[in-house]
């Protein structure tokens, strides 16, 4: 494995809500995504999911509240916790999640990505 420069990797794509795989460790993928607007409500029954904000800000909505992440902050959404990510402006995030994690859990929408590419 060679080192990964996040800025260089983010420059390789423009799609939003379409995570790109940049690494793998211990059965987990390291993914990058550009996001803006709202995702869909979803959960991951068997997997925790880490959101790390590199640029911008991200709000994670939950049925019982929300948390706002600024650059340099992360939050781990526990398995089974329904959430809806939202970014008012384009935001760059890093995701750490098991390889088995489906993009939007069991929820299917026009934002759901069935295959995630390596970059």
N, C-alpha and C positions, 0 to 999 in steps of 0.2 A: 504494500500500500504506500502511496505517496501522499505528501501533505495535500490538504484541500484548502484552497483560498475561497472563502465564502463569497466575496465580492465578485470574483471571476466566475464562479458557478452561477450566481444570481443573474449575471449579465448574459448568460447563455439562453435564457428563455423569457417569454413575456406572458404566457398563460397564467391566469389566476385560478386559484383553488385546484391546481393540478400538481400535486407534490412530485418532485424529482428525487430519485435516490442518489445519494452521494457517498454512502458508506454503509458498512455492515459490521456489527459486532455482537457476539453472544446471542445470536438469534434475533437481533433487532436491526432495523434499518434506521439510518440517519437520513432524513429527507429535508429538502428545502421547498418552500412554497411562497409564492407571491399571492397576497389576498387583498380583496377590497369588496365591501358590501357584506351581505350576510350569507352564511352557509345555510344548511338545513339542520333542524333539530335531529340529533342522532346520539347513539351511545355505542360503546364497544363492550359487549357482555363479558369478555374474558381478558381484555387487555387494558392496562393503564396507558395514557398518552401524555407525553410531555410536549408543551408548547413553549418555545424560547423565542422572544422577539429580538431580532437583530436590527431592524429599522422600522420606525413607525410605532403604532400602538394597536393593541388587540383587546377586545372585550370578549370574555367568555361568559355567555349567559347560561344560567342554570334555572331550573323551575323554581328554585327557592332563593334566587339572588344572582349576583354577577361578580366578576372580578376583572379589573382592567390592568393590562400589562403594558409597561413602557419598555423602551429599548434597554436590553440587558437583563430583563426579568423573565422568569419562567414560572410555569404552573403545571402541576401534574394532575390531570383529570383522572380520577379513580375509575377503574373498570365498572361498567354498569351505570355510570352517572351520565344522564342525558345532558347534552350541551349544544350550544349554538354559537360558533365563533363569528365575530363581526369586526370589520375594520372600516373606519370612516374614510381613510385615505389608504393608498397602496402601502401595504406593510409586508415586510420580509420576515418569515419565520423559519425556524428549524424545528423539526418534529423528531422525536425519538419514540419508536413504537415497535412492538414485535412484528416480525415478518408476516404473521398471519392476520394482521389488522386490516379489515376491509375499510376502504376510504370513508364511507358514511355508514358503517355498521350494516344493519339489515335494511336501512332506509335507502330507497332508490329515487333519485331525482335527476334533473338535467345537469346538475353539478357533479354527480357521482362519476368517479373515474374507476373503471374496472382494471386497468393496467397502468402501472406506474413505471416510467422509464428511468434508467440510469443516465446521468450526465457526467 
